Amino acid sequence: MKLRIILKAYGNDIINTASNQLRSTLLAHSCKISGVVALPIRIKRFCVLRSPHADKDSREHFEIRIFKRFIDAEINSKSIFDTLLKIETPAGVSCSLKLIN
């Protein structure tokens, strides 16, 4: 059974620790892993007026960076899948599992 684990976070350090944690648990269960792949950073930029009534030339710019990583793993038993579902990732990291045919 092949799995794709997708991680998303707003911080680079947090996603690196989460991916290393998942990678080490998969290696401990002797799974076949095809590395941690970093996807391009998605940057969302927002432009906001500083004053709601006057001075349209005065604006503030904000941005949100979304970091993504994925790990492809080949799993032999379903008990490993259950342990992956129970792993606690650091706060701020979203983790999703997909089955690949």
JOZI-V128001 format. One record per backbone hydrogen bond with DSSP energy under -1.0 kcal/mol. CO is the residue of the C=O (numbers start at 1). NH is the residue of the N-H. If there is no record, write none. Layout:
BEGIN
co:CO nh:NH
co:CO nh:NH
END
This chain:
BEGIN
co:1 nh:75
co:2 nh:100
co:3 nh:73
co:4 nh:98
co:5 nh:71
co:6 nh:96
co:7 nh:69
co:8 nh:94
co:9 nh:67
co:11 nh:15
co:12 nh:16
co:13 nh:17
co:14 nh:18
co:15 nh:19
co:16 nh:20
co:17 nh:21
co:18 nh:22
co:19 nh:23
co:20 nh:24
co:21 nh:25
co:22 nh:26
co:23 nh:27
co:24 nh:28
co:25 nh:29
co:26 nh:31
co:27 nh:30
co:32 nh:74
co:37 nh:70
co:42 nh:66
co:44 nh:64
co:46 nh:62
co:48 nh:60
co:58 nh:50
co:60 nh:48
co:62 nh:46
co:64 nh:44
co:66 nh:42
co:67 nh:9
co:68 nh:39
co:69 nh:7
co:70 nh:37
co:71 nh:5
co:72 nh:34
co:73 nh:3
co:74 nh:32
co:78 nh:82
co:79 nh:83
co:80 nh:84
co:81 nh:85
co:82 nh:86
co:90 nh:93
co:94 nh:8
co:96 nh:6
co:98 nh:4
END
